[in-house]
Amino acid sequence: MSTITQVEAILKTTSKELEQIGEKILAEQRITPEEGLLLFEKGTLSYLGALANQVRERRHGNKTYFNRNFHIEPTNVCVFTCHFCSYSRVYAHRDEGWELSQQQMLDIVKSYDGKPVTEVHIVGGVHPKMNMEFFVEVLKKIKAHRPDLHIKGFTAVELDYMFRKAKLTIEEGMHRLHEAGLDSMPGGGAEIFHPDVRQVICADKVDADGWLKIHEAAHREGMHTNATMLYGHIETYAHRIDHMQRLRDLQDRTGGFNTFIPLKFRNKDNDMSHVSESSIVEDMKLYAVARLYMDNFPHLKAYWPMLGRQNAQLTLSFGVNDLDGTIDDTTKIYSMAGSEEQTPSLSTAQLVSLIRQVGREPVERDTLYNEIKNYKDVDLNTINSDPSLN
């Protein structure tokens, strides 16, 4: 039985309204916010998974992307107070955190000299002394040392503070950073856009309109960005749909988003420790609905350190076609919040094996999803023994 026939068979076993939504999706028609909400409320895991996997395979076949990247976290000192955050330390207690100098950041980059990484990901807290000038110099120094390294950096939260402090418009600030060497932006800081939720979990940082304006400015500047959503805390299904709709609308206008990345809320050592975490069933439903609703986003990514390796493998049957990267560093943002992986780093061979184990085809990409190497038939021993592949 073909995949499409299997999906049609599942549709026939469900309610008429869900069957009609499924038929729209199979016909590549856009679903409405009301239909998206119905998927969350009434869609079974098998129904959502079958549809999401069909969309995933229609777009990408069996390919699952990853890249070879490393992270730099300049500081965990932050002027903002987000109740879900286990990572940052307020400025008054900055002695409990860390602050990297420009040279220390450059030294991290230099430590990867001769290694086939393609991307450095720079993101951290909002430190009042790490201003626009500070990071412009960092970007220039990294590009001078390794021009081919793609710099993906700074959440909209960091940029909003940077631009306001420098008395620059969003457009002026984005242009200046781009000129200095910033190639693209990650999607952090989005959390949940709806003001009712944002007021409770992160009231003092940039709001939804500000976040979206910064990403739109990046797109207009010719840069690509990612988008995230922090799920599984106090938000409702309606809040999730509202969040995804705002992203979908911006993507319609600019086409500048590469990928959507749902991020699971973890409740360790933060002000929301009393909030239960979502179940694995809810996690998979979220990924599936995201793939079905975000029809103009080319890619859907699961961040494997947060979910854990086995759960990340499972997402590959629920619409996901990207597992991020080797993440070769000592990332603390998620491990401090209680992520499944306390040492979030994998070798190329390990990541290739992880993808192959569930029957998918591992493809190394660069930040902009240009394919670098297909590992479908590459022997794992060859990967381990070849320095150019690790």
BELRASUL-V900016 format. One record per helix or strand. SS is the DSSP state (h for helix, s for strand). FROM is the first residue (numbers start at 1). LEN is the number of residues. Records with the same first field share a line. If there is no record, write none. Layout:
SS: FROM-LEN, FROM-LEN
This chain:
h: 3-10, 16-11, 33-10, 45-16, 91-6, 102-9, 132-14, 156-10, 170-11, 195-7, 208-13, 237-18, 280-14, 304-4, 309-7, 335-3, 348-9, 380-6, 387-3
s: 63-5, 69-4, 75-1, 77-2, 89-2, 99-1, 119-4, 150-4, 184-2, 224-8, 257-8, 299-4, 322-4, 361-5, 371-4
